[in-house]
Amino acid sequence: MARRQGDLPLAGNLPYEPSSSRVRRNGRTMLQKLSGLLKQLLKPARIAKLVGAVVGLLLIVLVIWMAIAGPVTVYRILRYGDTDIDDFSHYPGRRLQATTSPFRFELDVNALQVPASVLRDFGADGQLEEILRSNDSIAFLVIKNDTILYERYFQGHTAAARSQSFSMAKSYTSALIGMAIDDGYLEGVDQRVTQYVPELADRGFGEVTIEHLLTMMSGSNYVEDDNPFAEHVILNYTPALEQEILKIAMETEPGTRFRYKSGDNALLALVLDRALGEETITGYTQRRFWNPLGMEQDGVWTIDHEGDGLEKTWCCLAASARDFAKLGRLYLRQGEWNGQQLLSPDWIQRSTQAGAVPEEEWPDDFRVAGFHNYGYQWWLGSREESDYLALGKDGQFLYVNPLRDVVIVRLGWSSGALRAGQWLSLFQTLAREAG
C-alpha cells in the first residue's frame, strides 16, 4: 500500500506506534534486568573478585611504572603530586646565601596609578590589585629606573618569601652559560655538546651545538607532556638526572626545527656542570651571580639527589620576587652592575633580540599570543617594544622592557584566568603607563 504523506515510518512490517503503556512496560523490563544484574554483581564473592582484579591490575601498572621510571621517581610523584611553587621545600637542594651587602631598589610603591579604563580588558573592573588577586598571584613588582613603583603580595606571601621559578630558571641558566663563555669554561655557542658529553655521540648528537640547545632547536626526541610514563615527568622527579639525560636521542637534524623542550636545558646543565669541573652550578651561581648582584634573600637550586646531585636548571631556582628582578636589571644595563661588567653585552643582544628561529618554523600559536620569536632561553615579545620574558609554569614571569627601562615580576600559584599572551599584554600596558 502506498504511504501517504504524514504516515509514520514502518519498523519491519509493523507500524511504529509509541504509547505510554508500551514505554512503561519496556521501562519496567529494563529496570528488572538491571536490578538482577546488580544483585549478581553485588554478591560478596563477586565484589571480592572484582576488587582483586582491580588491585591486581593496579599492581601490574605500578610494577611497570617503577621499571620505567624507577621506584624513587614513582614515590616522589605519588607523595608530592603535581609540581608546585613550594617544591624547593621538600626536594634536595643547594643553598644560595644572601649577601652581606645587598643591593636594594628604591621604593615608591604607590607611584604607579593606572586608570581603570586602561585595564578594563583584563577584568576586575580594571582595578590592578583586584586583577592580580583574582588571578591567583602571590607577588607583583613594577620597577622603573631602579625604583619599585608598584609592589603587592597576596595569599600570605611577603617580600622575603621564596618561590619556585619553574621555567623562568631557563633564562638564568642562559646567563650562566654566557658567563661561563666569558670566563673561558666554554669556548662558545658553536661548541659541540659531545665535547663535554661524549656519551651522546652514539645517540646522534655529534652535530648538536650549545646554541642548538639554547634555542630549543637541538632536534632531539624529547617531548614536553604530562604522561607519567614519559621522559618529561620522569625528568622532573628522578633522583638520577644525568642517567635520564643520557637516554635522550635525536629525531631531526639540529637547527631545522623549533620545539620547546626542557630536555635541551637539562642537557645544558650537564654541559655546564662538566665544564665547571669541581665547582657546582650552585657554587658558580653564588660566585658569579648571587654575590655581585647583591641578593637580599637566600635562594635554592633544587638538585636530583643529595650529595653530588645535578641542578635542575630548567625549572627549579627558588628566590624572592625582588631578587628575581635583578636579572632583569642586569640585562637592562647590558651586563653591567654598579661599575662591574658581569656579562658580555653581545651575549645579551644575541639572547634577547636576534630571534634564532626561522620565521617559517615559528609556531602560529606563539605568534598569535604575542611572542614574535625565541632567543637564548628567552621569549621575545613585540618587535616594536623589543621586550622579552622569562616565563615559567603557572604564570611565573620576569618581563624586561629596555625601551622603557622597566622590569616586571609576577609570581603565582597559577596563571588564573589569564593566558600567557594576556599577561604579556598587561605587562606591556603597565610599562607604557609607567612613563
FIKOLTI-862220 format. One record per residue (C-alpha): residue number from 0; y, z, x. Coordinates in pm, whole numbers. Layout:
N
[pt NUM [Y Z X]]
...
***
This chain:
435
[pt 0 [0 0 0]]
[pt 1 [340 -85 139]]
[pt 2 [553 206 244]]
[pt 3 [876 242 51]]
[pt 4 [1200 349 216]]
[pt 5 [1219 726 206]]
[pt 6 [841 785 211]]
[pt 7 [716 1045 457]]
[pt 8 [515 918 758]]
[pt 9 [138 932 741]]
[pt 10 [-84 1151 955]]
[pt 11 [-406 951 976]]
[pt 12 [-479 857 613]]
[pt 13 [-332 1173 469]]
[pt 14 [30 1222 371]]
[pt 15 [218 1485 572]]
[pt 16 [330 1736 311]]
[pt 17 [472 2053 467]]
[pt 18 [461 2352 235]]
[pt 19 [549 2719 275]]
[pt 20 [196 2827 180]]
[pt 21 [45 2597 441]]
[pt 22 [282 2725 711]]
[pt 23 [199 3086 621]]
[pt 24 [-176 3013 628]]
[pt 25 [-153 2844 969]]
[pt 26 [64 3129 1097]]
[pt 27 [-189 3392 988]]
[pt 28 [-471 3198 1151]]
[pt 29 [-280 3174 1478]]
[pt 30 [-195 3544 1475]]
[pt 31 [-560 3632 1411]]
[pt 32 [-670 3421 1706]]
[pt 33 [-403 3576 1932]]
[pt 34 [-500 3922 1817]]
[pt 35 [-864 3857 1900]]
[pt 36 [-773 3717 2241]]
[pt 37 [-554 4017 2323]]
[pt 38 [-831 4256 2220]]
[pt 39 [-1065 4080 2461]]
[pt 40 [-810 4079 2743]]
[pt 41 [-710 4442 2691]]
[pt 42 [-1061 4577 2725]]
[pt 43 [-1063 4823 3018]]
[pt 44 [-1323 4623 3207]]
[pt 45 [-1123 4301 3178]]
[pt 46 [-797 4476 3277]]
[pt 47 [-967 4617 3584]]
[pt 48 [-1095 4272 3682]]
[pt 49 [-753 4117 3624]]
[pt 50 [-576 4385 3832]]
[pt 51 [-838 4349 4103]]
[pt 52 [-790 3973 4112]]
[pt 53 [-409 4007 4136]]
[pt 54 [-433 4273 4409]]
[pt 55 [-683 4060 4600]]
[pt 56 [-459 3757 4578]]
[pt 57 [-159 3961 4698]]
[pt 58 [-359 4095 4992]]
[pt 59 [-463 3743 5089]]
[pt 60 [-99 3628 5074]]
[pt 61 [9 3934 5277]]
[pt 62 [-251 3867 5547]]
[pt 63 [-148 3501 5571]]
[pt 64 [221 3602 5583]]
[pt 65 [158 3855 5861]]
[pt 66 [-41 3597 6054]]
[pt 67 [252 3354 6036]]
[pt 68 [547 3593 6076]]
[pt 69 [397 3899 6243]]
[pt 70 [344 4247 6094]]
[pt 71 [676 4393 6213]]
[pt 72 [867 4099 6068]]
[pt 73 [693 4139 5732]]
[pt 74 [755 4514 5737]]
[pt 75 [1127 4461 5802]]
[pt 76 [1155 4207 5520]]
[pt 77 [979 4435 5273]]
[pt 78 [1158 4750 5395]]
[pt 79 [1516 4618 5408]]
[pt 80 [1513 4315 5177]]
[pt 81 [1790 4058 5192]]
[pt 82 [2033 4073 5482]]
[pt 83 [2350 4277 5417]]
[pt 84 [2674 4363 5593]]
[pt 85 [2534 4704 5691]]
[pt 86 [2224 4563 5867]]
[pt 87 [2354 4675 6205]]
[pt 88 [2292 5036 6098]]
[pt 89 [1914 5003 6069]]
[pt 90 [1812 4740 6326]]
[pt 91 [1805 4780 6705]]
[pt 92 [2141 4711 6865]]
[pt 93 [2356 4743 7176]]
[pt 94 [2685 4924 7152]]
[pt 95 [3021 4775 7246]]
[pt 96 [3256 5057 7343]]
[pt 97 [3611 5078 7214]]
[pt 98 [3867 5055 7492]]
[pt 99 [4079 5345 7608]]
[pt 100 [4394 5129 7591]]
[pt 101 [4359 4940 7262]]
[pt 102 [4577 4651 7153]]
[pt 103 [4733 4721 6813]]
[pt 104 [4902 4474 6585]]
[pt 105 [5243 4569 6449]]
[pt 106 [5233 4693 6090]]
[pt 107 [5439 4575 5795]]
[pt 108 [5159 4583 5541]]
[pt 109 [5369 4521 5230]]
[pt 110 [5578 4238 5372]]
[pt 111 [5375 3959 5209]]
[pt 112 [5476 3927 4846]]
[pt 113 [5321 3627 4673]]
[pt 114 [5435 3526 4322]]
[pt 115 [5153 3539 4066]]
[pt 116 [5234 3181 3965]]
[pt 117 [5129 3061 4311]]
[pt 118 [4787 3227 4292]]
[pt 119 [4702 3180 3926]]
[pt 120 [4432 2922 4002]]
[pt 121 [4231 3196 4176]]
[pt 122 [4201 3412 3864]]
[pt 123 [4304 3774 3801]]
[pt 124 [4638 3651 3661]]
[pt 125 [4742 3556 4013]]
[pt 126 [4755 3916 4140]]
[pt 127 [4636 3902 4501]]
[pt 128 [4496 4253 4521]]
[pt 129 [4301 4204 4199]]
[pt 130 [4173 3866 4316]]
[pt 131 [4031 4037 4622]]
[pt 132 [3897 4339 4435]]
[pt 133 [3729 4136 4161]]
[pt 134 [3559 3911 4416]]
[pt 135 [3369 4187 4597]]
[pt 136 [3596 4215 4902]]
[pt 137 [3591 4515 5135]]
[pt 138 [3870 4416 5377]]
[pt 139 [4155 4166 5383]]
[pt 140 [4420 4114 5652]]
[pt 141 [4703 3862 5686]]
[pt 142 [4858 3857 6034]]
[pt 143 [5158 3651 6148]]
[pt 144 [5334 3669 6483]]
[pt 145 [5119 3972 6580]]
[pt 146 [5227 4165 6270]]
[pt 147 [4996 4266 5987]]
[pt 148 [5183 4153 5675]]
[pt 149 [4910 4245 5430]]
[pt 150 [4615 4485 5467]]
[pt 151 [4387 4612 5195]]
[pt 152 [4048 4784 5190]]
[pt 153 [3810 4822 4897]]
[pt 154 [3486 4995 4798]]
[pt 155 [3533 5280 5044]]
[pt 156 [3581 5057 5348]]
[pt 157 [3852 5159 5599]]
[pt 158 [4039 5016 5894]]
[pt 159 [3797 5196 6128]]
[pt 160 [3478 5091 5949]]
[pt 161 [3249 4825 6092]]
[pt 162 [3090 4540 5901]]
[pt 163 [2843 4269 6000]]
[pt 164 [2987 3929 6077]]
[pt 165 [2694 3712 5973]]
[pt 166 [2766 3356 6091]]
[pt 167 [3122 3437 6199]]
[pt 168 [2935 3551 6511]]
[pt 169 [2866 3186 6595]]
[pt 170 [3235 3134 6676]]
[pt 171 [3235 3441 6902]]
[pt 172 [2926 3301 7075]]
[pt 173 [3115 2976 7129]]
[pt 174 [3394 3169 7302]]
[pt 175 [3136 3342 7525]]
[pt 176 [2987 3004 7620]]
[pt 177 [3335 2882 7715]]
[pt 178 [3392 3195 7923]]
[pt 179 [3055 3150 8093]]
[pt 180 [3156 2795 8189]]
[pt 181 [3491 2924 8321]]
[pt 182 [3304 3188 8523]]
[pt 183 [3053 2942 8667]]
[pt 184 [2743 3077 8496]]
[pt 185 [2709 2743 8318]]
[pt 186 [2807 2406 8463]]
[pt 187 [2949 2257 8144]]
[pt 188 [2865 2137 7794]]
[pt 189 [2680 1831 7927]]
[pt 190 [2423 2051 8099]]
[pt 191 [2073 2010 7961]]
[pt 192 [1924 2304 7780]]
[pt 193 [1593 2268 7964]]
[pt 194 [1762 2366 8291]]
[pt 195 [1759 2721 8151]]
[pt 196 [1473 2693 7902]]
[pt 197 [1218 2465 8070]]
[pt 198 [952 2572 7821]]
[pt 199 [1115 2341 7566]]
[pt 200 [1072 2027 7776]]
[pt 201 [728 1968 7627]]
[pt 202 [873 2006 7277]]
[pt 203 [1110 1711 7315]]
[pt 204 [1426 1894 7428]]
[pt 205 [1467 1702 7754]]
[pt 206 [1790 1527 7645]]
[pt 207 [1942 1812 7442]]
[pt 208 [2265 1948 7591]]
[pt 209 [2469 2262 7537]]
[pt 210 [2720 2051 7344]]
[pt 211 [2449 1934 7105]]
[pt 212 [2377 2299 7025]]
[pt 213 [2745 2387 6987]]
[pt 214 [2799 2106 6737]]
[pt 215 [2473 2153 6539]]
[pt 216 [2356 1807 6647]]
[pt 217 [2053 1903 6853]]
[pt 218 [1813 1705 6637]]
[pt 219 [1574 1999 6612]]
[pt 220 [1348 2051 6311]]
[pt 221 [1499 2392 6229]]
[pt 222 [1576 2426 5858]]
[pt 223 [1809 2687 5708]]
[pt 224 [1635 2813 5392]]
[pt 225 [1512 3133 5225]]
[pt 226 [1138 3062 5236]]
[pt 227 [988 3393 5363]]
[pt 228 [714 3197 5543]]
[pt 229 [962 2967 5719]]
[pt 230 [1140 2992 6051]]
[pt 231 [1490 3088 5932]]
[pt 232 [1382 3407 5757]]
[pt 233 [1141 3490 6039]]
[pt 234 [1419 3442 6297]]
[pt 235 [1636 3695 6115]]
[pt 236 [1370 3967 6109]]
[pt 237 [1142 3905 6405]]
[pt 238 [1106 4154 6693]]
[pt 239 [1004 3859 6916]]
[pt 240 [1310 3635 6904]]
[pt 241 [1250 3442 7226]]
[pt 242 [895 3362 7118]]
[pt 243 [1021 3224 6786]]
[pt 244 [1295 3017 6950]]
[pt 245 [1037 2854 7176]]
[pt 246 [847 2734 6868]]
[pt 247 [1133 2506 6760]]
[pt 248 [1058 2136 6804]]
[pt 249 [1255 1812 6789]]
[pt 250 [1290 1594 6480]]
[pt 251 [1554 1331 6557]]
[pt 252 [1740 1202 6861]]
[pt 253 [2005 1453 6975]]
[pt 254 [2367 1371 6894]]
[pt 255 [2289 1147 6597]]
[pt 256 [2267 1384 6300]]
[pt 257 [2462 1692 6191]]
[pt 258 [2265 1967 6020]]
[pt 259 [2392 2323 6006]]
[pt 260 [2125 2548 6155]]
[pt 261 [2124 2893 6308]]
[pt 262 [1840 2788 6537]]
[pt 263 [2086 2594 6754]]
[pt 264 [2295 2906 6805]]
[pt 265 [1985 3118 6875]]
[pt 266 [1892 2873 7149]]
[pt 267 [2247 2901 7287]]
[pt 268 [2187 3276 7311]]
[pt 269 [1871 3222 7512]]
[pt 270 [2054 2981 7744]]
[pt 271 [2341 3227 7792]]
[pt 272 [2108 3522 7840]]
[pt 273 [1918 3344 8117]]
[pt 274 [2238 3215 8278]]
[pt 275 [2377 3569 8298]]
[pt 276 [2077 3698 8489]]
[pt 277 [2058 4077 8485]]
[pt 278 [2365 4121 8263]]
[pt 279 [2302 4127 7888]]
[pt 280 [2509 3928 7642]]
[pt 281 [2642 4263 7518]]
[pt 282 [2746 4361 7871]]
[pt 283 [2919 4026 7915]]
[pt 284 [3092 4063 7577]]
[pt 285 [3213 4408 7679]]
[pt 286 [3347 4287 8013]]
[pt 287 [3500 3954 7909]]
[pt 288 [3591 4020 7552]]
[pt 289 [3593 4378 7425]]
[pt 290 [3783 4532 7714]]
[pt 291 [4050 4263 7773]]
[pt 292 [4125 4224 7401]]
[pt 293 [4173 4598 7361]]
[pt 294 [3922 4656 7083]]
[pt 295 [4011 4965 6880]]
[pt 296 [3663 5048 6749]]
[pt 297 [3307 5039 6874]]
[pt 298 [3111 4727 6794]]
[pt 299 [2742 4641 6785]]
[pt 300 [2539 4337 6883]]
[pt 301 [2211 4354 6691]]
[pt 302 [1904 4271 6902]]
[pt 303 [1549 4182 6805]]
[pt 304 [1382 4487 6965]]
[pt 305 [1467 4794 7168]]
[pt 306 [1482 4778 7546]]
[pt 307 [1509 4421 7676]]
[pt 308 [1576 4261 7336]]
[pt 309 [1783 3948 7284]]
[pt 310 [2112 3947 7093]]
[pt 311 [2111 3778 6751]]
[pt 312 [2423 3579 6824]]
[pt 313 [2413 3361 6513]]
[pt 314 [2460 3646 6269]]
[pt 315 [2486 3994 6392]]
[pt 316 [2804 4118 6551]]
[pt 317 [2949 4426 6381]]
[pt 318 [3315 4517 6422]]
[pt 319 [3621 4633 6231]]
[pt 320 [3844 4387 6048]]
[pt 321 [4132 4431 6294]]
[pt 322 [3904 4377 6593]]
[pt 323 [3755 4066 6435]]
[pt 324 [4110 3932 6402]]
[pt 325 [4167 3949 6778]]
[pt 326 [3954 3643 6845]]
[pt 327 [4194 3457 6616]]
[pt 328 [4491 3581 6817]]
[pt 329 [4322 3476 7143]]
[pt 330 [4275 3124 7007]]
[pt 331 [4632 3108 6871]]
[pt 332 [4752 3195 7222]]
[pt 333 [4536 2921 7377]]
[pt 334 [4311 3171 7551]]
[pt 335 [4591 3380 7699]]
[pt 336 [4606 3753 7632]]
[pt 337 [4906 3953 7749]]
[pt 338 [4950 3752 8067]]
[pt 339 [4581 3704 8146]]
[pt 340 [4405 3370 8087]]
[pt 341 [4073 3475 7936]]
[pt 342 [3956 3136 7812]]
[pt 343 [4042 2779 7902]]
[pt 344 [4297 2610 7670]]
[pt 345 [4088 2294 7697]]
[pt 346 [3789 2482 7556]]
[pt 347 [3991 2599 7256]]
[pt 348 [4120 2245 7194]]
[pt 349 [3771 2095 7207]]
[pt 350 [3627 2378 6997]]
[pt 351 [3872 2368 6711]]
[pt 352 [4050 2035 6689]]
[pt 353 [3832 1749 6810]]
[pt 354 [3575 1716 6533]]
[pt 355 [3243 1646 6702]]
[pt 356 [3057 1497 6406]]
[pt 357 [3086 1121 6340]]
[pt 358 [3264 1053 6011]]
[pt 359 [2960 884 5860]]
[pt 360 [2745 1186 5943]]
[pt 361 [2975 1447 5789]]
[pt 362 [2818 1571 5460]]
[pt 363 [3015 1492 5143]]
[pt 364 [2977 1843 5001]]
[pt 365 [3157 1990 5303]]
[pt 366 [3430 1727 5280]]
[pt 367 [3483 1795 4910]]
[pt 368 [3507 2171 4984]]
[pt 369 [3799 2105 5220]]
[pt 370 [3627 2108 5561]]
[pt 371 [3700 1787 5748]]
[pt 372 [3461 1839 6040]]
[pt 373 [3284 2085 6270]]
[pt 374 [3379 2181 6625]]
[pt 375 [3210 2411 6873]]
[pt 376 [3071 2657 6615]]
[pt 377 [3398 2648 6417]]
[pt 378 [3456 2492 6074]]
[pt 379 [3761 2266 6077]]
[pt 380 [3993 2286 5776]]
[pt 381 [4259 2033 5685]]
[pt 382 [4386 1774 5934]]
[pt 383 [4744 1843 5820]]
[pt 384 [4728 2217 5891]]
[pt 385 [4498 2192 6196]]
[pt 386 [4343 2515 6071]]
[pt 387 [3988 2633 6139]]
[pt 388 [3749 2909 6038]]
[pt 389 [3464 3127 6148]]
[pt 390 [3254 3155 5834]]
[pt 391 [2965 3388 5754]]
[pt 392 [2721 3456 5474]]
[pt 393 [2852 3643 5168]]
[pt 394 [3211 3548 5236]]
[pt 395 [3290 3674 5586]]
[pt 396 [3589 3473 5713]]
[pt 397 [3815 3455 6015]]
[pt 398 [4083 3197 5937]]
[pt 399 [4319 3066 6207]]
[pt 400 [4626 2850 6142]]
[pt 401 [4805 2752 6468]]
[pt 402 [5075 2557 6281]]
[pt 403 [5192 2874 6105]]
[pt 404 [5079 3132 6362]]
[pt 405 [4863 3304 6100]]
[pt 406 [4527 3482 6122]]
[pt 407 [4343 3599 5809]]
[pt 408 [4030 3814 5797]]
[pt 409 [3828 3858 5479]]
[pt 410 [3510 4070 5466]]
[pt 411 [3296 4144 5162]]
[pt 412 [2961 4229 5013]]
[pt 413 [2957 3880 4865]]
[pt 414 [3185 3581 4806]]
[pt 415 [3233 3690 4447]]
[pt 416 [3308 3409 4206]]
[pt 417 [3499 3206 4467]]
[pt 418 [3320 2937 4666]]
[pt 419 [3392 2880 5037]]
[pt 420 [3631 2595 4960]]
[pt 421 [3827 2814 4720]]
[pt 422 [3860 3088 4980]]
[pt 423 [3985 2827 5226]]
[pt 424 [4242 2713 4970]]
[pt 425 [4352 3073 4917]]
[pt 426 [4394 3125 5293]]
[pt 427 [4598 2806 5323]]
[pt 428 [4819 2913 5035]]
[pt 429 [4880 3257 5189]]
[pt 430 [4953 3102 5530]]
[pt 431 [5224 2890 5369]]
[pt 432 [5365 3186 5178]]
[pt 433 [5375 3395 5497]]
[pt 434 [5654 3168 5615]]
***
